[in-house]
Amino acid sequence: MTEIVHPRAQEIEAIKELKVRYWYCVDNKLWQELADCFAEDAVADYPNGKRQGKGAVAEFLQRTLGRGPVIHKGQNPEIVVTGDTLARGTWEAIVSMTDARTGSEVEIQTFYEDEYCKEQGKWKIRSTNMRVVPAEGSKQDGQTRMP
C-alpha cells in the first residue's frame, strides 16, 4: 500500500511546532524566546490590546500575563500553506489564567487566527488575532475582555 503524503506536510508540521512553542513560551514566561516566535513586524490583536513588532508583542504579554500561572491547551489546527513563504492557520484553545484584576482563576475558550511567514528559512507568526468565545449565559456588552 502506498502512503499518501501531503505535499506541504513538512511545512505544516513546522508551523504546528511554532504555535506549540509560542504557547510553551507564554506558559513558562520565556519572554525572549517568545519574541523569537514572531516576525519582525508582527501584529498581535488580543481582546485586551493590539501591538505591532515582535518586541512590543512579547513585552505586552509579559506585562499582562507575567505574574500568574497561564496554561494553554491548543487543538484542532487548520493550516493552509499559501506559498513558499506564506501560510495561515486557525487554532482552538482553552486558556486557564489568573485574572490580574481580581486574583481569581478564569478559563476562556478562544480561537487564534494566524498568518505565518518565513524569515531566513524559519516560520514566524506574522499576525495573530485571538478571539474569545463568550461563555454560555455570559452578559455581553459588545466587548469581550481577557484578564
N, C-alpha and C positions, 0 to 999 in steps of 0.2 A: 504494500500500500504506500502510495506517495503522500508525503506530508505537504500540506499547502501552507506556505508561509506568506504573511502579508508583506508586500514589497517594502514597506516602511517600518517593519517590526522593530528594528534596532532603534530607529528614531523615536518611535512611540515609547519604547521601554526607557530610553534616556530621559524623556520628558516626565514619565511617571517617577523616575528616580529623583528628578529635580524637585517635583512637588513634595515628595516624601521628605526630602532634605529640608525644604522650606518649613514644613510643619515641625520637623525634628528640631530645627534651629530655634523656632519660636518657643516650642515647649520647653527646651533646655536652656533658653536665654543665651544663645550663641550669636550675639548680635553682629560681629564681623563676618562670620560665616553666612549669616542670613543675608547681609548686604551682597555677598558674592552670588546669591541666587538670582539677583536682578540684573537686567541690562542697565547700562549707564544712565539712560534717560527714561527709566521705567516710570510708569504711572500706577499708583495703587489707590483704589477707591473703596474705602471701608465705610460702614454706616456712620462711624464717628469721625470721619475726616478723609480728605483726599491729599495725597502727597506725590511729588514728582522728583525723580532722581533716586538712585539706589541708596545713597547715604541718608537722605531725608526719610525714605520709607523705613529703613532699619531704626533710625532714631525715634520716629513716631511710634513704632511698635514697641520699642524698648520703654518709652515713656508711658505708654498706655497699658502694656502687658507685663512689664518688667518686675512687678512686685509680688504678685500672687501666682499660684500654680495655674498652668494652662495645659489642656490636653486636647489635641486634635485627633479625631477618628475619621479619616477620609476614605471615600469609597466611590465606586461607580464612575470611573473616568470615561469620558467620551473625548478622544483626541483625534484631530484631523490634521495631518501634515499637508500644508497647502503649497509648499515649495521647498526648495533645498534648504532654505534658512528661515522659514516661517511655519508656524502651526498655531492652532487654537485648541482649547480644551475646556470642558465643563466638569466640575467635581462636586459631589455632595459631601458635606462634612458635618459632624456633630462636634461642637466645641464646648468644653467644660472649662470654666474660669471663675475667678473671684471678681465680683463687681467692686471696683476700686472705690466707688461712692458709698456703698453700704456694707462691704465686707462679706456679703452673702455669696454663696456659690450659685452660679447660674449655668444652665446648659442651653445652647441655642443650636438650631438646625440651620445650616447655611448652604448656599451654592456659590462656588467660585467660578467665575467666567474669566478665563485667562487667554492671553495671547503670548506666544513664545517667539524668540528669535535666536539665531546662532550668532555668538560673538566669539571670534577667534576659535571656531570649531566646537564651542560648547553651548548647549541650550541654556537660555536665560529667560526669566519671566520679563516680558516687555510691558504687559499690563495685567492687572488683576482687579476684578470687581467682585467684592464679597457681598452677596445678597442674603439677608437674614429672612428666613421663613417665619412669619408671625405664629406664635404659639396658639393652639386652638383655644378659643374663648378669650384671647387677649384683647384688650381695648386698643384700637389703633387710632392715632391722631394724624396719620399720613406720614409719620416719621418712625422708622424702626431704628432703635438705638442699640448699640453694643456698649458694654461697660468700658 
